[in-house]
Amino acid sequence: MAVRIAVRVSPGARRTEVVGRHGEGWRVRVAAPPERGRANEALVELLAEVLGIPRAGVRVVAGAGSRDKVVEVDGLTAAQVDSALG
């Protein structure tokens, strides 16, 4: 079972955190710069930690070079993801 969520990422922030809803998806700030995939790695680490799943269960499946991304999460329902991120 895998759930896909939309995420808007703001790289280079002071803190790495989930900010809240952004339309149908989520807004996330990461401290990592947007170079060589660092911001994507920071996003995966943050989501895995917040959702309580292994890093291997979180993948950026679309928008790797964009602020707007689609992230796939294994092992949780959409309701569980929304509850954990909210």
C-alpha positions in Angstrom: 0.0 0.0 0.0 1.4 3.4 -1.0 -0.1 6.9 -0.7 0.9 9.8 -2.8 0.9 13.3 -1.4 1.6 16.7 -2.9 4.3 18.8 -1.2 5.5 22.3 -1.8 9.1 22.7 -0.5 10.9 25.9 0.5 14.6 25.1 0.6 17.2 27.1 2.4 15.0 27.8 5.4 16.2 28.5 8.9 14.5 25.3 10.2 13.3 22.0 8.7 9.6 21.6 9.5 6.2 20.8 8.2 4.4 24.2 8.0 0.9 23.1 7.2 -1.6 22.6 4.4 -1.0 24.0 0.9 -4.1 23.5 -1.2 -4.6 19.7 -1.4 -1.0 19.1 -0.3 1.5 20.2 2.3 4.0 23.0 2.7 7.4 22.0 4.1 10.5 24.1 4.8 13.9 22.5 4.7 17.2 24.0 5.8 19.2 22.2 3.1 20.1 24.2 -0.1 18.4 23.2 -3.4 21.6 21.7 -4.9 22.7 18.2 -5.7 19.5 16.7 -4.2 20.1 17.9 -0.7 16.7 19.5 -0.3 15.0 16.3 -1.5 17.1 14.2 0.9 16.1 16.6 3.8 12.5 16.3 2.8 12.6 12.5 2.8 14.3 12.4 6.2 11.8 14.9 7.7 8.7 13.0 6.4 10.1 9.6 7.5 10.7 11.0 11.0 7.4 12.7 11.3 5.5 9.7 9.9 7.4 7.2 12.0 8.5 5.0 9.1 11.9 4.0 7.6 13.5 6.4 5.1 13.1 3.7 2.4 9.3 4.1 2.8 9.4 7.7 1.5 10.3 8.6 -2.1 10.1 11.7 -4.3 8.4 10.3 -7.4 7.8 13.6 -9.3 9.2 17.1 -9.3 12.7 16.3 -8.0 14.0 19.6 -9.5 10.9 21.6 -8.7 9.4 23.2 -5.5 6.2 21.2 -6.1 6.8 17.5 -5.6 4.8 14.3 -5.4 6.0 12.0 -2.6 5.0 8.4 -2.2 4.7 7.0 1.3 4.6 3.2 2.0 2.7 1.5 4.8 0.2 4.3 5.8 -3.2 5.3 4.7 -4.0 8.8 3.4 -5.8 9.5 6.7 -2.8 8.4 8.8 -0.5 10.7 6.7 -2.8 13.7 7.1 -3.1 13.0 10.8 0.7 12.8 11.4 1.5 15.8 9.3 -1.3 17.9 10.7 
